[in-house]
Amino acid sequence: MSANPLRETKMNKTRLAVIVFVALVTLTSGAPSASATAYMFSAPVSAIQAALAAAIPGNTALYGFYDIYIRPGVAGDTTGGPLVSYTGSYTTGTPTSDVSPLPTGTDAWTGTTATFPLFTSYDPNAASWRFYASGTRLALVSTNTNLHGQTITNGSTPIGPLDNLANVSGVANFVMYLNATGLTLGTNYNFLITGYAYDFTSSAATAYNNKTTTFSASIELSAQAAPEPSTIFGIAGGAGMLALLAQRRRKLAQK
């Protein structure tokens, strides 16, 4: 029995309609919802440097920060206002809970989450983001312009060569992801920064007294929407459906 061309055409159109519908539903379901509790906060290296420098009395070039902790404001902080509530890092899969300003290379910094002892007096469960110099070339957050290529010593232990993180090519931002409630996108919220610094003997930065000096500062960061992991997979699935649709159309056009 011969095939009915009219019936086959109707069936093909029905299949196309189903593919379009499924693709659109997949793409839509992957979009972040307005009630999402995942937020992203991003701070340029220069902003972190400026905030810490403002907390240093005297010559800021005498210090270079190599280990920095950042957490949202909580009740009891002396500046800014606390977040309504938060649950630590954004760890639902993708993206990661934080992104260091320089994740690869000899000047690399590593990003992670930790509970910083100096923060626990306000909230013993407060997770903070930790960023620290982890490369073979020690890139510091500092206003000191003499760091490039220097090697510092304390006794007989040389450390270096040094560099200034703000001057390293390709450096981006300190990026943090957070689950929170009651925040408004585009609104600034207070964050507390505490950093461990090398205490140089002079601005020449060829030797240091200690590396346990700490300074604390505050900074306001804007709440931004964080991409949900489902968004990535949803968009990928929807794109795949649309690709299938295009292929189907090409086959029909060739008949």
KOLLOZA-537054 format. One record per residue (C-alpha): residue in three letters; x, y, z. Coordinates in steps of 0.25 Angstrom, whole numbers, plus 5000, padded with zeros to 4 digits. Layout:
BEGIN
ALAXYZ;...
This chain:
BEGIN
MET500050005000;SER500650134996;ALA500850245007;ASN499950365007;PRO500750495005;LEU499750585012;ARG499750495024;GLU501250485024;THR501350635023;LYS500350655035;MET501150555043;ASN502450635040;LYS501850765044;THR501350705057;ARG502750645061;LEU503350785058;ALA502350855067;VAL502650755078;ILE504150785077;VAL503950935077;PHE503050925089;VAL504050835097;ALA505250925093;LEU504551045098;VAL504150985111;THR505550935114;LEU506151075111;THR505151135120;SER505251045131;GLY506751065131;ALA506651215133;PRO506951265148;SER505651295155;ALA505351435162;SER505351355176;ALA506651295174;THR507551305187;ALA508851295180;TYR509651425179;MET510951465173;PHE511851575179;SER513151625171;ALA514251715176;PRO515351765167;VAL516751745173;SER516951895173;ALA515751915182;ILE516251805192;GLN517551875192;ALA516952015194;ALA516151965206;LEU517251895213;ALA518252015210;ALA517252105217;ALA517252025229;ILE518852035230;PRO519352155239;GLY520552215233;ASN521352165221;THR520452065213;ALA521652025205;LEU522251945217;TYR521251835216;GLY520851735206;PHE519651645207;TYR519751495204;ASP518551435211;ILE517151505211;TYR515851465217;ILE514551525213;ARG513151505219;PRO511851575219;GLY511451675230;VAL510851625242;ALA510151685254;GLY511251745263;ASP512151795252;THR512551945254;THR512251985239;GLY511151955229;GLY510051865232;PRO509851715232;LEU509251625222;VAL507851575226;SER508351435227;TYR509351345219;THR509751205219;GLY511251215215;SER511751185201;TYR510951155188;THR511351005187;THR510250945179;GLY511150895168;THR511451005157;PRO512051105158;THR513051085169;SER512851155182;ASP513951255179;VAL514851295168;SER516251355171;PRO516651475163;LEU517851395157;PRO517551245158;THR518651195149;GLY520151225146;THR521351255154;ASP520651375161;ALA519451295165;TRP518451315176;THR517551205182;GLY516151225186;THR515451145196;THR514451155208;ALA514851145223;THR514451195237;PHE515451305241;PRO515751305256;LEU515651465256;PHE514251455251;THR513651355261;SER513451455272;TYR512251515264;ASP511751385258;PRO512451245261;ASN511851185249;ALA512151295239;ALA512751235227;SER513751335220;TRP514451335207;ARG515951315207;PHE516851355196;TYR518351335197;ALA519651345189;SER519951205185;GLY520951225173;THR522451205172;ARG522451355170;LEU521851425182;ALA520851535176;LEU520451625188;VAL519351715190;SER520051845193;THR520251995189;ASN521751965188;THR522251985174;ASN523651925178;LEU523151785179;HIS523451735165;GLY524551635165;GLN524951655179;THR525351545188;ILE525051565203;THR525851505215;ASN525551485229;GLY526851425235;SER527351325226;THR526051285219;PRO525851355205;ILE524451375200;GLY524151415186;PRO524251465175;LEU523151565178;ASP522151635170;ASN520951725172;LEU519651655169;ALA518951775163;ASN520051785153;VAL520051645148;SER519451625134;GLY518151555133;VAL517751585148;ALA516251595149;ASN515351605162;PHE515151535175;VAL513851465172;MET512951405183;TYR511651325182;LEU510651325194;ASN509351265198;ALA508551375205;THR507151425208;GLY506551565207;LEU507551625198;THR507251715186;LEU507951705173;GLY508851825170;THR508851875185;ASN510151895192;TYR510451805204;ASN511551815215;PHE512651715215;LEU513851705225;ILE515251685220;THR516451635228;GLY517751605222;TYR519151555227;ALA520251635222;TYR521751635221;ASP522351745230;PHE523451805222;THR524651865228;SER524651975218;SER523852015205;ALA525051955197;ALA524351815201;THR525651735202;ALA525451685216;TYR524251675226;ASN524051675241;ASN522851575241;LYS521751515233;THR520651515244;THR520251655244;THR518751675241;PHE517851785237;SER516351785235;ALA515451875226;SER514051885221;ILE513651885206;GLU512251905200;LEU511951805189;SER510751795180;ALA509851675180;GLN509851605166;ALA509051485161;ALA509851355161;PRO509551255150;GLU508951135155;PRO509550995151;SER508150965144;THR508351085135;ILE509551025129;PHE508950895126;GLY507550945123;ILE508151045112;ALA509050925107;GLY507850835106;GLY506950945099;ALA508050975089;GLY508150825086;MET506650825083;LEU506750945074;ALA507950885066;LEU507150755064;LEU505950845059;ALA506850905049;GLN507350775044;ARG505950725043;ARG505550845034;ARG506750825025;LYS506350685023;LEU504950725020;ALA505350825010;GLN506150725002;LYS504950635000;
